[in-house]
Amino acid sequence: MHAAGHRVVVALAPDGIVAFTDEGAVLTAVCTDEPVLTEHGQTERLARLVTAVHRATGASVYLPLVAAAHAECCARAGCTVWRRPPNSLIDWSRDGADLWERALARGSSQLRRKRRLVERDGLTLRPGTSGAGAFAHVLAVDDRSWKARQGQSMRLRGGQDALYGRLVGTGEVTAALLLDGERPVAFRLDARVGDRLTSLKWSYDEDYRRYSPGLYLLTEGLRQEWAGRGVRTVDLHGSPDALKDLLHSERVPRADVWCGAADRAALRARERADLDARVARAHEAGKGLRHAFD
């Protein structure tokens, strides 16, 4: 198997399964938050697997953005742990019926104006798409987004286009699209496991920035696609930002875990701390994520 241009190593044990991308000296967990594919909440299993993989391979094992309970167990097993920004979650027990009201209470009257603008100009939602054609629409949007200009698009980040292309191609991840006629202008990528939906990525065409299409996809778009389908939690998958500030129900602490060479751990921790600081400065200044990469 391959992911993001790297070979994938899968660790199998009675405790569960963890998948890693193999960069030679470092194995990086593919999944975040709760990266063990086993019974929910069995935090000690991850520590046993991580330390066993390190002993068996001699490589350092890196788990980015792990839920705090998992990280604490790994720390007790001798791993190095450092804090990361919290994750933003939406309580979906009301099928998102309270989502728009929460955004309005935290935001401004501009939110209503932007929603009316989307509907007035006839932009339409196409939920739950998959296959090569769907991912071609996703890449068309990503290539016209601010991320492309700042070197953060999928094509420019270590082969993410290949990884997500395969996932959308097989339907393991679905793409919700916002369209102007047949032109894709925004997307949201979703992955569902059990009653938890993770919105992995979203982006929009800069020519349509005035519509705030990300807000529309994460309010009306989520409701149209996922209401009544047994979802209990929507995971917004990332550090706090202006949009997540409007929508989240709670924030849960996360940390990075490193099992292996201490000097490499220190270097990785400094790199992550620098990124987190830039994102936090932009957020605190009321600016979007793009400004963290100026």
N, C-alpha and C positions, 0 to 999 in steps of 0.2 A: 504494500500500500504506500501511497505518497500523499502528503498534505503540505500545501504552501511550499512546494519545491523540495521538501525534505522527506527522507524515509521515515516511516512510522514504526515505532516499537510498541507492542502491546504486551503489558504484563498481566498474566493470568494467575490467579490464586484462588483457593477456596473462599477467601475474604471478598473477592471482587475483581474488577478489571480496571486498569488505567492505561490510557494511550498517550504516547509521547512522540513528539517530533525529535529526530536524531540529528544533532549537529556535531557529532563526534565526541567532544569532551563534555557536552551538556545535553541532557534529555529534558525537554520542556513539555509539561502536560498540555494536551490539546484542549481539554475542558477546564473551565474555571468554576469558582464558587464551591461546588461539591463534585470534585472530579472522579470520584469512585463510582463506577456503575454497579451499585449494589444497593442493599436496603437503605432507605433514607435515614439519616441521623446516626449511623454507626461510625462515629468520627475516628475511633481508634484504629479502624481497618486501614484508613489511608496512611497513618504513620507506619504501620507494619509493612505495607506494600512499598512505600517510598524508601524506607531504609533497606528493605530486601533488594530492591532494584539497584540501589547504589552499591551494595555489597557485591551483587552478581555481575555488574557491568564495569565497575570502577569509574563510571562517569558521574559527574555531578547531576543531581536531579533538581529541576526548578519547577515550582508550581506557582504561577502568577495568580494573584487575586482570588485567594481561597477564603471561604467563609471562616470567621474567627474561631469557631469551635474546632474545625479541622486543624487550623494552624496551631492552636494551643496544644493539641495532642502531639503534633509533629515536634513542637518545641520540647515537650517533655521527653521525646524519644531522641533528643540530641540534635535536631535540625536547627538551622539559623532562620529566624523569622523577623520580618520588619513590617510595620503597618503600612497600609495603602488606603486611599480614599474609600468611603463606604459605597455600597451598592444601593441603588434606588429600586424599590418594589412598589407595585400597585396591588392593593387588595381588590380582587376581582369577584368577591363573593356576591356582589350585586350586579354582576355582568356589566360593569362599567357605567351603571345608571347615574352614579355620583361623580363621574370623571370630569365632565364638562363644567359642572357647578363648582367643583374644587378648583379647576383652572381659572374660572372667572373670579372666584373669591380671592385668589392669590395674584391675579394678573390685573389687566386694565381693560377698559372698554374697547381697546384696539383688537382684542381677541374676537369679539363679535363681528367687528368690521371685516377682519380677515376671513372669517368663516363665510360671511355673506358674499365676499368677493369671489371665493372659490365656487360657490354655488351660482352666483350671478353669471360668471363667465363660462359656466358649463364644464368645469373640470370634473372628471368622473373617476370613481374608484373601481379597480379590478382586483379583487382579493384572491389570495391563495393560489397564485400561479406557480408553475414549475416547468422544468424542461429547458432545453437550450435556447429557445426563443424568448422565454421569460428572462433568462439571465442576460441575453443580449440587450434587452430593455434596461436591466439594472446597470450594466456597464455603460450604456449610452448616457444615462443620468450621471453616473459617477464620473465619467470623463468630462462632463460639463459643470461639475460642482467645484466649490472652493477647495475641496480636498485635492483635486487634481492639480490646481495651481500651487498648493502648498506641499506637494509631494506626499500626500497622505491618502491618495486613492488606492483602490484595491490593486490596480496594475502596478503601482509604484511601491507597494509594501510587501516585498519578499514573496511574490507569487500568490497573494491572497485571491487574485482573480481565478487562479486555477483551483484553489481549495473551494471557494464558494461556488464556482461554476459547477464543480462536481456535485456539491451538496444540493444546489437548486436543480441541477439536471436530473438527479435521482428522486427529488421530492422530499428528501430528509429535511431540507430547509425550504420554506416557501417565500415567495416575493409578492407583497401587496404593492400595487402600482397606482399612482395617480396620473391620469392622462389628460392631455389637451387634444381632443380628437383622438388620433392614433399616436400622438407623440408622447412618450413617457417623460414626465417632468419630476417625479419623485418616487422613491421606493422605501419599503420597510421589509427587512428580512426576519422571518420568525422561525423558531424551532420549538417544538412542543415535546415535553417528556412528562407523561402522566397528566397531572392537573396544573402543571407549571408551564407557562409560555414565556420564552425568552425572545425579546426583540433585539436581535444581535447587532443590526446596523440599520441606519436610515440616512438618506441623503437626498439632495434635490438639485435641479438645474438652476444655476445662478440667474438665468433670465426670468425665473419664476419666484425669486426671493420674496417679492412683495406679498405673495399669498401665504407666507409661513406654512409651506406644505407639510413640514414635519409635524407641526401641531395638528393639522387636519388628519394626517395618517395615524397619529397616536391618540386621537380622540374619536372622531366619527369613524375613521378607518378601523380601529380596533373593535369598536362596538359592532359595526356591521359584520365583521368577520367572525368574532369570537363570542359574542353574547349567546347564551344558551347552549354552549358546547362543553360544559363541565370544567372550564378553567377556573382555578381558585386564586392564582397569583400570576401577575405579569411582571417579569423581570426586565428592567430597562437597561441592564447590562452596562454599567459604567459609572464613572465618577460624576458627582453632581455638576449640573449645568443649568442654564436658564430654563430650558424646556422641562427637564426632570424636576426642577423646583416647583413648577406648576402642577405636576401630575402625581408625584409619589405619595404613597400612604405612609411608608416608613423607610428608614435607611438602616442597613445592617453593616456592621464592621467587617473589613476584609484585611488580609495580610498576604505577603509573599512568603513562600517557604523554599529554603535551599538546603539540600543535603549533599555535602561534598566539600570541595576545596574552599577554604575560608577566604583566600585572596580574591577568588572569582566572585564569591558571595558579596564581598564588600564593594567590588566594582559594579556588580549588577544593582545592588541597593542604591549606590550613588546615582546611577543612570535613571533608575525609576524615581528616585526622590527629586531629581532635576525636572523630569517630565511632570510629576505631580505638582511641583511648585509653580511651573509655568501655567498649567491648567487652572490651578487655584487662583493665581493672580488675575487671570483673565476673568474668571467667574466672579471674584470679589469686586472687580471693577465694572461689573455689569456687562461684560463683553462676551461674545460667543466663543466657542472652542477654537475657531479659526485663528483667533488672536494669540493663542498659545504657541503657534507655529510661525509667527511673524519673524 
